[in-house]
Amino acid sequence: MTENTPQKAPCIPLFDFTTMGRGIASIQRNQPFIGAAMTKLMKGLDLTPDQISEPLGEVESSLLALTAFDIALDKKAPVMVMMLREHWEHVKEKKPSSVDELATLREVFCLDPGAVNIEFRPKAND
């Protein structure tokens, strides 16, 4: 007799870089994945409610996304990043072609029509 034990799917860290508050919360939530490097940046921030709800700018969200992708490459583990759609369009335009040799980037379903979820999956080294 075989058991029908459900297999637990591996958890892929999700970083939400749409607003300052969501970015800080997702960095704190994913601290085991990213280590202490990014969390040190968030310590001591005293933000007002208005600042917390402000959308991250193109430069900030791109820098944070690229940092998450770099950590994923180092760990050879997938990661997902949510960012505003117009910021993702900018990142895609500026992306070096060498990225395609190192990882697969694909858009996945996102509830927010103004945002996009990007799955970054490093390729296995042969």
N, C-alpha and C positions, 0 to 999 in steps of 0.2 A: 504494500500500500504506500502510495506517495503522499507526502504532505503538500498541501497548498499554502505554504507559508509565504505571505507577501514579502517581497524583497524591498528593503528601504532604498529609495533612490538617493544617489549622492546629492548632497546639498551644494548648490552653486551659489556662492556669495553674490548678493545683489547690492549694488551701490546706486543710490538715487541722488544724482547731481543736478536736480531741477531747481531746488531752492537751497538757501544757506542752511536752514534748519534740518531739512531732509538729508543734506550732505553730511552734516555733523553727526546726525543720528545713525546714518548708515556706516560711517567710518567707525563710530563707537561700537556698533552692533557687530561689525566684521573685524574687530581688532585681532582675533586669533588668526585670521587669514593674512592680514596686512602687517602684523607685528607692531612694534612701538613707533616706527618712523612717522606715519601719518597722524597717529593719535597725539603725539607731542605737539603737533601744529594746532590742535583743537583745544588744548588745555589753556585755561585762563581767559578764554573768550567770554566777554560779558556783552551779549547782544541784546538789543531791545526787541520787543515782539515784531516791530516793523522790519528790522534787519533779518530776523529769522525767516520771515515769509517772503523776503525779496528773492527773485529768481537769480541764480548764479549767472554771471556773465559768460560770454563765449570763451574767453581766455581761461577763467577759473575752472569751468566745467571741463574744458578740453584738457587742461593740465592734470586735473584729478583723474579723468578717465584714462589718460595715457599712463599715469602713475599706477593705476589699478591694472592696466594691461601689462605693464612692465613686471609687476609683482607676479601676475599670473604666468608670464613667461618663465620667470625664475623658478616658480614652484611647479611648472608644467601642469597647471590646473586651470580649469575654465573659470570664468568670471562673467557676470552680467552687469551692465551699466545702463542706467536710465538717464537720459539728458533731453533737453529741449530739442525738438526736431531741427530747428534752424542751426543749432550748434553742431548737431551730428552732420548735417550737410557740409558745414565748414570743415569738420575733422576729416570727412571722406575726401574732400578736395585736396587737403594738405597731406594726406597719408602717404608715406613713402611706399614705393612698390615692393620694397623688401619685406614689408609686413605680410604680404600675401604668401611669402615663402615660409614664414614663421608660424602663422596662425590663420584660423578661419574666423572671419567677422561676418555675422549675419543678424539681420533684424528679426526679432521675435515679437509675438503679440504684446501689445501694450494697451491698457484700458484708457489711458490719457491720450486723446487725439493730438494734443500739442507736444507730446513727448514720444520718444522711441526707446525701446529696450534693445540693447546690442549684446549679443552673446559673443564673447571672445574665447576661442578654444585653441590653445597652442597645438601645433602639429607634432606628432610623434617623430622623434629623431630616428632615422634608420641607420 
